[in-house]
């Protein structure tokens, strides 16, 4: 061994190495599923909407896989099963019933929004107004955006 070779020595004062935490799959859940994340709404050209002060216009939504989302999804499924039982196997799904289920889900998952006027009227974020907003066919583009947004857990991670 020459002078350039060194032998590692333990430093008696060095802290003990911190053991690595084992990978826990339960930690992989998107952290904002239950509190909600911001969906910026777009105009007809697909560009982000901004208000008169230049602030983004949008809705805070919980994820479809949030606690509230799962409860809503299960309630919808149970209503569907009950309807099928009552109709002795002749139950059929319609576009309107699918839209109603989507509106139920989006209305339930709406936490807040950044706009305060709708069709010239004051429009606070309430469960009733959320249903009115999502069910209005003039807002179908935003309903579709909302459906896609709540379905992707990637939207509910912290940046």
MIKOLPA-993226 format. One line per field, with one value per residue (C-alpha): residue in three letters; x, y, z. Coordinates in pm, whole numbers, plus 32768, in hexadecimal, padded with zeros to 4 digits. Each point is the difference from the previous one (the first is absolute). Example, Ala and Ser with C-alpha at 12.3 -4.5 7.8 and 13.67 -1.06 7.14 Angstrom:
BEGIN
residu <- [ALA:SER] $
x <- [84CE:8089] $
y <- [7E3E:8158] $
z <- [830C:7FBE] $
REM end
This chain:
BEGIN
residu <- [UNK:UNK:UNK:UNK:UNK:UNK:UNK:UNK:UNK:UNK:UNK:UNK:UNK:UNK:UNK:UNK:UNK:UNK:UNK:UNK:UNK:UNK:UNK:UNK:UNK:UNK:UNK:UNK:UNK:UNK:UNK:UNK:UNK:UNK:UNK:UNK:UNK:UNK:UNK:UNK:UNK:UNK:UNK:UNK:UNK:UNK:UNK:UNK:UNK:UNK:UNK:UNK:UNK:UNK:UNK:UNK:UNK:UNK:UNK:UNK:UNK:UNK:UNK:UNK:UNK:UNK:UNK:UNK:UNK:UNK:UNK:UNK:UNK:UNK:UNK:UNK:UNK:UNK:UNK:UNK:UNK:UNK:UNK:UNK:UNK:UNK:UNK:UNK:UNK:UNK:UNK:UNK:UNK:UNK:UNK:UNK:UNK:UNK:UNK:UNK:UNK:UNK:UNK:UNK:UNK:UNK:UNK:UNK:UNK:UNK:UNK:UNK:UNK:UNK:UNK:UNK:UNK:UNK:UNK:UNK:UNK:UNK:UNK:UNK:UNK:UNK:UNK:UNK:UNK:UNK:UNK:UNK:UNK:UNK:UNK:UNK:UNK:UNK:UNK:UNK:UNK:UNK:UNK:UNK:UNK:UNK:UNK:UNK:UNK:UNK:UNK:UNK:UNK:UNK:UNK:UNK:UNK:UNK:UNK] $
x <- [8000:8091:7FB1:7EE5:7F37:7F1F:7F4F:7EA9:7FED:7EC9:7FC6:7F91:7F3F:7F44:7E8D:7F8B:7F79:7E89:7F5C:7F43:7E8A:7F6D:7F29:7E95:7F04:7EFC:80CE:7FC6:7E9D:7FE1:800C:7EFB:7EEB:7F33:8050:7FE4:80CB:7FC7:7F77:8030:7EDE:803C:7F56:7F70:815B:808E:80C2:8000:7EFB:8065:7F21:8007:8127:80CA:7FC5:7FBC:7E91:7FB4:7F74:809E:7F96:8042:8077:7F16:80C8:7FDB:7F30:7EDA:802E:7FFB:7EC8:7F54:8073:7F7A:7EB3:7FDB:8052:7F06:7EEE:804E:7FEB:7EBA:7F69:8070:7F5E:7EBA:7FF9:8042:8134:7F71:80B9:80BA:80F0:7FBF:80E2:7F2F:802C:8178:8008:7F34:80FD:811E:7F4B:7FC7:8171:807F:7F05:8066:8174:7FF0:80B2:8009:8028:80A0:7EDB:7EE1:7F0E:7F45:7F12:800A:7F99:80C7:8073:80A2:8087:7EEB:7F93:7ECD:80CA:8102:7EE7:7F79:815A:8059:7EA5:7FE1:8035:80AB:8118:802D:816B:8050:7F41:80DB:8139:7F8A:7FBE:815E:809D:7F64:805B:8178:80AF:8127:7F32:7FFB:8175:80C7:80DD] $
y <- [8000:8154:815E:8037:7ED8:8045:7F12:8074:8027:801B:814D:7FBB:8149:7FC4:7FBB:7EA3:7FDD:802D:7EBE:801A:7FFE:7ED7:804F:8015:7FE3:80AE:8140:800C:808A:815A:80F5:80F7:7F07:805F:8171:804A:8095:8125:7FC7:8136:8025:804B:80CE:7F6D:800C:7F2F:8121:8036:80F2:812E:80F9:817B:800D:7F00:7EE8:7E9C:7F9C:7EA2:7F05:7F43:7E94:7ECD:7ECC:7EEB:7F15:80E6:7F8D:80D6:7F8D:7E92:802F:80AF:7EF8:7EEB:80B3:8027:7E90:7F98:80D4:7F58:7EA6:8054:807E:7EBE:7F2D:80C0:7FD6:7E89:800B:80E9:8133:80C0:811F:813F:8120:80DA:7F13:7FF8:817C:8011:7F1C:80DB:8138:7F58:7FAE:8159:80B3:7F31:802C:817B:80AE:8169:80DC:814C:80A6:80AC:8056:7F14:8079:815C:7F87:7FD2:7E97:7F8A:7E9F:7F35:7E98:8081:80ED:7EF2:7F23:8126:804A:7E9A:7FAA:812C:7F7D:814A:7F89:7EA9:8051:804A:7EC9:7F2E:80B1:7FBD:7E90:7FD4:80C7:7F3C:7EB4:8040:7FE5:80B9:813E:7FCB:7FF8:811D:80B5] $
z <- [8000:7FA7:8084:7F04:807E:8126:80DD:806F:8175:80CF:80A6:8162:8003:7EB7:8025:7FB4:7E9F:7FED:7F96:7EB9:8023:7F47:7ED3:8071:7EE5:80DA:7FE7:7E89:8017:7F62:8125:7F7E:7FA9:8132:8023:7E8D:7EE5:7F16:7EA2:7F2C:7F10:7E91:7EF5:7EBF:7F5E:811C:8099:817B:8088:80D3:80B5:7FE1:80F6:7F3B:80FD:7F88:7FEE:8071:80F2:8121:7FE6:80D4:7F48:7F91:80E2:812E:8127:7F8D:7E99:805E:80D6:7EDD:7F05:80DF:8032:7E87:7FCF:810A:7F5D:7EB5:809D:80AF:7EB9:7F52:8111:7FE6:7E88:8013:7F27:7EF7:8082:7EF5:8025:7F3B:7FA4:80E4:8127:7FC5:7FF4:8142:80AB:7F87:807E:8151:8018:7F99:80DE:812D:7FBC:7FCF:8120:7F87:7ECD:7FAB:7F50:80B4:7EE5:7F19:7EF1:809A:815B:8141:8008:8143:800D:80A2:7FC1:7F47:7F28:7FBA:7F7A:7F33:7F70:7FA2:7F7A:7F17:7E9E:7FA9:80E4:7F60:7FA4:816D:806E:7F1A:8083:8163:7FB8:7F71:811D:811F:7F5A:7FFC:814F:7F63:802A:8178:8049:8091:7F07] $
REM end
